[in-house]
Amino acid sequence: MSVDSVKQPPSGRRAEMKRQAIVRAARSLFLRDGFGVGMDTIATEAGVSKVTVYNHFGSKEALFTEVITDALDEPLAGESASALEGLAEAEDLRTALVDAARTWVHAVRTNDEVTALRNLVAAEVHRFPELGEAWRHRGAESHHPAVAGALQVLAEQGRLEIPDLPVAIIQFYGLLVFPHMVFSSYGTHIDEDLTNRLITDGVAMFLEHYSPAGT
């Protein structure tokens, strides 16, 4: 069964509960067995039929992409999301950005499952190039709306000048989060002292580039 055969995924509260169960089961099994795990095994683990899995996702690649998308959003949930949302009201934007970045980076560094799933994508993309193709069609804004939203509000307030939001999001990630992703892919971590320096200097560099002239 292909993605093309899926016209409209099931909707409603019951369908959403099944969808969440499928994603949870798939995440657990992908972490345990890799991308090679069968859709029938995922269906059994989720307590649904194989047809139900295909009705919701159409293909294993689509399901895998959903699992990874959910996982990558986790560090931006809870305290991290609250810290980002609070930037709009912060009197001292630099201090607030540093605090928000510390919360976010801590969540990235300490979520071992997210690291494992991210590494799984890197391991599987050569065997299944359709995974990379699926990611290519997702822009930076749709990946992490919490970051996009926070930066967009600051730009609308005139506290930042951001002519190209997708570029700014990637630069924000590049300064604060990507170093930890690179190190974790090699099975190591950046120590606390260097982490703090990367955060404070990264925020300073971001603000130097995007703060309005004369501020």
N, C-alpha and C positions, 0 to 999 in steps of 0.2 A: 504494500500500500504506500502511496507516495504523498508528498505534501500537496501536490496538485489536486488530489482527490478529496481533500478536506476543504469544504466550502466555508463552514462556520462552526467553530468549536462550541460544545455545549455550554449553556449559560444557566444562571440561577444559583441559589445557595447550595443545593445539593451537588451540583456540578462543580462548583468552586471547591467544596470540601474534597471531592474526589481528585480534582486537579492538584490540590495541595498535598494530598496523600501520595499521589504519583511522584511529585517532585521530591518529597521527603525520601521515599523509597529509592528513587533513582540516585539521589545524592549519596545515600548510604552505600548502595551497590557499586556506583562508579568509583567511590573511594576505595572500596574493598577489592573490586575485580577489574577496574579499568573500564574503558569504553566498550570492550568486547562483551560485556554482560548482555544477555538476551532480553528482549522486550517482554517475553513471557515470564522471565524471572522477576522483572520489575513489576509486572502486573500482579503476580502472586504476592510479592512483598507488600504491595499497596492495597491488596484485598479487592482488586477490580479485575475485569476481564482484559485480555490483550486488545480486543476491539475498542474498549473504552480508552485505553492508552493512546491508540492511534487516532481515535475521534478527537482527543484533546490536543495532540501534538503532531500527528501526521507522520513523523519519522523520529528515529533515535537521535539524529543530529539536532532536530528542533528541540527535543526534550533535553538533550545535553546542554544546548545553548541556554535554555530556561534555567537549568540548575546552576550554571556558571553565573548567569546574570544575577540571580538571587544571592548567590554567595558573595559576589563582588560588591553588592549593595550592603551587606551586613555591617562592615565597619562604619558605614554612614548612617546606621540606625541608632536609636536610643540617645545616649549622651552626645554622640558626635553630631547627630542631626540637630539636637537642641542647641548645641554650641554654635553651629553654622547659622541656625535661624536667629540666634541672638546677636549676630554681627550687625544687623540693621539698627539695633538700639544702642550699640556700644558707643560710649563717649570716646574712648581711646581705642581706635581701630587696630593699631599695631598690637597692643597687648591682647585684645580680644582674638585677633587672628592667631597669635602664638598659642594662646590657651586652647582655641578650637583645634589647631593643628596638632597639639600634644595629645588631645583626646583621640583624634582621628588616627594618628600614627600609632598610638598605643594599641588601638583596636586592630589595626592592620598587622602589627608585629606579633600579637598574641593569639590570633585566630589561626590555629594550625590547620584546620579543615579547609579554610579558604586558600591557604598556601598550597596545600596538597592538590586541591582542584585546579588552581592556576597552573601548577606544574604539570598536571594531567593534560591540560589543553596543549601545552608546549610539546608534550610527548606524543600526542595523538594527531596533531595538525598535519604532519607529513603523511600519515596513513590515510587521513580523512580530510582532504583539503576543503571539503564543504563546510567544515567547522570554521576555518579561517574566513571563508566567503561569507558565512552568516555574520561574523563579527565585523567584516568590512562594511556591511550595510547599516551598522549601528553607529550613530554619531556620538561624540563625547557628551552632548547634552542629554541624550536618552540613556546613556550608561548610568549617569549619576545625577539625577535631577536635584539632589540636595545641594551639591556644589554649584551647579548651574544656577539654581534659584538664588542662592546666597550672593553670588557674584553679580547676577543680573540686578538684584535689588540695590546693591551698593552702587552699581553703575547708574541706576535710575535716580538714586539720591544725590548723584554728583560727587560721591566720595571716591569713586574710581572712574577712570576713563578707559573703557574696554571696547575698542572698535571691532574686535573679532572674538566673540565669546568662546567658541570651540577651541581656538588657539589658547586663550587664557586658561581654560580648564586644564588642558594638557600641560601647560607650563606650571600650573599650580601643583598638579600631580608630580610633574618631573622634579620640582624642587623639594617636595615634602614626602612623597610616598614611594616613587619609583626606586630610589636607592635601596629601600628595604625589600622590595620585590626582587630586585636583582640579586642581592645577597642571599635571600631565602631560597632562591632557585638553585644556589650552590650549597645549600645546607648549612649556612652560617648566618650570623646576625651582626648588626651594627651595635656597638656598645652604647650605654646610656649617655655617656658624656658626648660622644660624637653625634648621637641622635639629637640631643638638645642643641648642639651647635648648628646642625643642619636645619633644624626648625627655625631657630631665631634668625640665622642668616638667610634662609630661604624666604621667610616672610619679608625680611628687609629688602631683598632683591625684587620680590614681587611688587611690593608697594612702591619701590623706587621707580619701577617701570610703569605702573598703572595709576599712581596717584596723580591728580590734576596738577598742572603746572602751577608753581607758586605755593604748594602746600608742603 
